[in-house]
């Protein structure tokens, strides 16, 4: 579903990503791991168009994608749940979900029952302002908003950060459900090792803006991964 070749990113005069080659397949969770500051969030921003990549090639569903900003990538089927959630605090839950309609044809601009089946609290709190929700509820809203766009590729940046354990478990079940549907590729950036390891099919470990370890769960012993992400 996604392939990057030689992906680079600069912030001002600093090079943040150094030639990232990555493949994410539909029906799989691809986990990007590493310590803080190695470029994981920057990679998701470059893929999503939040920051325009400096160089390299990106293919989505077999077609090369030009350097386009985030709205262009969203229209091409990239859903992005950023670190910190970035919901609209003054809009209601329902209005937050409806912001995803911009990527859909008019005939598809409705909230599917599937969203409320996966996140029942959002139906109960539809008229509440986003800023009044707890952190876990906001995270559920951010994921649901991305799902509204019916993405081919879903990017999740630290979805468990600051979330209570019962909500983490629910988010894990939602990720499993989306993976098992087989319609989208999921890229997960996650510091919570056990959560990531349980979900992932393939791993990319980053260090200083480059991929240093890659492989499937079957190919990479758990102990080696732990050592790689603890450097």
C-alpha positions as CSV (number, residue, x, y, z in Angstrom):
1,X,0.0,0.0,0.0
2,X,2.9,2.4,0.8
3,X,6.5,2.4,-0.3
4,X,9.1,5.0,0.3
5,X,12.5,5.1,-1.3
6,X,15.3,7.4,-0.1
7,X,12.9,9.6,1.8
8,X,14.6,12.7,3.2
9,X,13.4,15.7,5.2
10,X,15.1,18.9,6.3
11,X,14.1,21.5,8.9
12,X,15.9,24.6,8.0
13,X,19.6,23.6,7.6
14,X,19.2,20.3,9.5
15,X,18.6,17.0,7.9
16,X,16.1,15.0,10.0
17,X,15.4,12.0,7.8
18,X,18.3,10.3,6.0
19,X,17.0,8.2,3.1
20,X,14.2,6.1,4.6
21,X,13.1,3.0,2.7
22,X,9.9,1.6,4.1
23,X,7.1,-0.7,3.0
24,X,3.7,-0.9,4.7
25,X,1.2,-3.5,3.4
26,X,-2.6,-3.6,3.6
27,X,-3.8,-5.9,6.3
28,X,-0.6,-5.4,8.4
29,X,0.6,-3.1,11.2
30,X,4.0,-1.7,10.5
31,X,5.6,-0.4,13.7
32,X,8.2,2.3,13.7
33,X,10.2,2.3,17.0
34,X,13.2,4.1,18.5
35,X,14.1,6.4,21.3
36,X,12.9,10.0,21.5
37,X,14.2,12.4,18.9
38,X,15.3,9.8,16.2
39,X,12.8,11.1,13.6
40,X,9.7,8.8,14.0
41,X,7.2,11.7,14.2
42,X,9.0,13.5,11.4
43,X,8.7,10.4,9.2
44,X,4.9,10.4,9.7
45,X,4.7,14.1,9.0
46,X,6.7,13.6,5.8
47,X,4.4,10.7,4.7
48,X,1.2,12.6,5.6
49,X,2.3,15.8,3.8
50,X,2.3,17.8,7.1
51,X,5.9,18.6,6.3
52,X,6.8,18.3,2.6
53,X,9.6,15.8,2.1
54,X,12.9,17.2,0.8
55,X,13.6,14.2,-1.5
56,X,12.9,10.6,-2.2
57,X,10.0,8.7,-3.7
58,X,6.6,7.9,-2.2
59,X,4.2,5.3,-3.8
60,X,0.7,4.8,-2.5
61,X,-1.3,1.9,-3.8
62,X,1.2,1.5,-6.7
63,X,1.1,5.1,-7.8
64,X,3.9,7.6,-7.3
65,X,2.7,10.5,-5.2
66,X,4.1,14.0,-5.8
67,X,5.1,16.4,-3.1
68,X,1.7,17.6,-2.0
69,X,0.6,19.1,1.4
70,X,-1.5,17.3,3.9
71,X,-4.9,18.0,2.3
72,X,-3.6,16.4,-0.9
73,X,-2.4,13.3,0.9
74,X,-5.7,13.0,2.8
75,X,-7.6,13.1,-0.5
76,X,-5.3,10.3,-1.8
77,X,-6.3,8.1,1.2
78,X,-3.8,8.9,4.0
79,X,-5.4,9.3,7.5
80,X,-3.2,10.8,10.1
81,X,-3.7,10.8,13.9
82,X,-0.9,13.1,15.2
83,X,0.8,13.0,18.6
84,X,-1.3,15.1,21.0
85,X,-4.5,14.2,19.0
86,X,-5.1,17.8,17.7
87,X,-8.9,17.6,17.9
88,X,-10.8,20.9,17.7
89,X,-11.6,21.8,21.3
90,X,-14.5,24.2,20.7
91,X,-16.3,21.9,18.2
92,X,-18.6,19.2,19.4
93,X,-17.7,15.6,19.0
94,X,-20.1,15.3,16.1
95,X,-18.6,18.4,14.4
96,X,-15.1,17.0,14.9
97,X,-16.1,13.9,13.1
98,X,-17.7,15.8,10.3
99,X,-14.4,17.6,9.5
100,X,-13.4,14.4,7.8
101,X,-16.2,14.8,5.3
102,X,-14.1,17.1,3.2
103,X,-12.3,14.0,1.8
104,X,-15.5,12.3,0.8
105,X,-18.0,12.6,-2.0
106,X,-21.3,14.2,-1.0
107,X,-23.1,10.8,-1.0
108,X,-20.7,9.4,1.6
109,X,-20.8,12.3,4.1
110,X,-22.3,10.5,7.1
111,X,-20.9,8.9,10.2
112,X,-21.0,5.1,9.7
113,X,-22.5,2.9,12.5
114,X,-19.1,1.2,12.6
115,X,-17.5,4.3,14.2
116,X,-20.0,4.2,17.1
117,X,-19.7,0.4,17.4
118,X,-16.0,0.8,17.9
119,X,-16.2,3.9,20.0
120,X,-19.6,3.9,21.8
121,X,-18.6,6.9,24.0
122,X,-18.5,9.2,21.0
123,X,-22.2,8.5,20.3
124,X,-23.1,9.2,23.9
125,X,-21.1,12.5,23.9
126,X,-21.9,13.7,20.4
127,X,-23.0,17.1,21.6
128,X,-20.1,17.6,24.0
129,X,-17.3,19.9,23.1
130,X,-14.1,18.1,22.2
131,X,-12.1,20.1,24.7
132,X,-14.3,18.8,27.5
133,X,-13.4,15.1,26.8
134,X,-10.8,13.2,28.8
135,X,-7.5,12.4,27.1
136,X,-8.6,8.9,26.3
137,X,-11.9,10.1,24.8
138,X,-10.0,12.7,22.7
139,X,-7.7,9.9,21.4
140,X,-10.7,7.8,20.4
141,X,-12.2,10.9,18.7
142,X,-9.0,11.5,16.8
143,X,-8.8,7.9,15.5
144,X,-12.5,8.0,14.6
145,X,-12.1,11.3,12.7
146,X,-9.3,9.7,10.6
147,X,-11.5,6.7,10.0
148,X,-14.2,8.9,8.6
149,X,-12.0,9.6,5.6
150,X,-11.9,5.9,4.7
151,X,-8.1,5.8,4.5
152,X,-6.0,3.4,2.6
153,X,-3.1,4.2,4.9
154,X,-3.6,5.0,8.6
155,X,-0.8,6.8,10.5
156,X,-0.9,6.6,14.3
157,X,1.6,8.6,16.3
158,X,1.8,7.5,20.0
159,X,-1.8,6.6,20.4
160,X,-1.3,5.3,24.0
161,X,0.5,8.4,25.3
162,X,-1.1,9.7,28.5
163,X,-4.1,7.3,28.2
164,X,-5.6,5.1,31.0
165,X,-5.0,1.4,30.7
166,X,-8.6,0.4,29.8
167,X,-8.7,2.9,26.9
168,X,-5.3,1.6,25.7
169,X,-6.8,-1.9,25.6
170,X,-9.8,-0.6,23.6
171,X,-7.5,1.2,21.1
172,X,-5.5,-2.0,20.7
173,X,-8.7,-3.9,19.8
174,X,-9.7,-1.2,17.3
175,X,-6.2,-1.4,15.6
176,X,-6.6,-5.2,15.5
177,X,-10.0,-4.9,13.9
178,X,-8.8,-2.4,11.3
179,X,-5.8,-4.6,10.4
180,X,-8.0,-7.7,10.1
181,X,-10.4,-6.0,7.7
182,X,-7.5,-6.1,5.3
183,X,-8.5,-2.8,3.6
184,X,-5.8,-0.5,4.9
185,X,-2.1,-0.4,5.9
186,X,-1.4,0.9,9.4
187,X,1.8,2.5,10.5
188,X,2.2,2.7,14.2
189,X,4.7,4.9,16.1
190,X,4.7,3.8,19.7
191,X,7.0,3.9,22.7
192,X,4.9,1.4,24.8
193,X,6.9,-1.7,23.7
194,X,4.5,-4.4,24.8
195,X,1.5,-2.7,23.1
196,X,3.5,-2.2,19.9
197,X,5.0,-5.7,19.9
198,X,1.6,-7.4,20.4
199,X,0.1,-5.6,17.4
200,X,2.9,-5.3,14.9
201,X,3.5,-7.5,11.9
202,X,6.7,-5.7,10.8
203,X,9.2,-3.4,12.5
204,X,11.4,-0.5,11.6
205,X,13.8,0.7,14.2
206,X,15.2,4.2,13.7
207,X,18.3,5.9,15.0
208,X,19.4,9.5,14.1
209,X,17.0,9.8,11.2
210,X,17.8,6.5,9.6
211,X,16.5,2.9,9.8
212,X,18.9,0.6,11.5
213,X,16.9,-2.5,12.0
214,X,14.0,-3.9,10.0
215,X,12.1,-7.2,9.7
216,X,9.0,-9.1,10.4
217,X,8.0,-10.3,13.9
218,X,9.0,-13.8,12.8
219,X,12.5,-12.6,11.7
220,X,13.3,-10.4,14.7
221,X,13.6,-12.0,18.2
222,X,11.9,-9.9,20.9
223,X,15.1,-9.5,22.8
224,X,16.9,-8.0,19.8
225,X,14.1,-5.5,19.3
226,X,14.3,-4.5,23.0
227,X,18.0,-3.9,22.7
228,X,17.6,-2.0,19.5
229,X,15.0,0.4,20.9
230,X,16.9,0.9,24.2
231,X,20.1,2.3,22.7
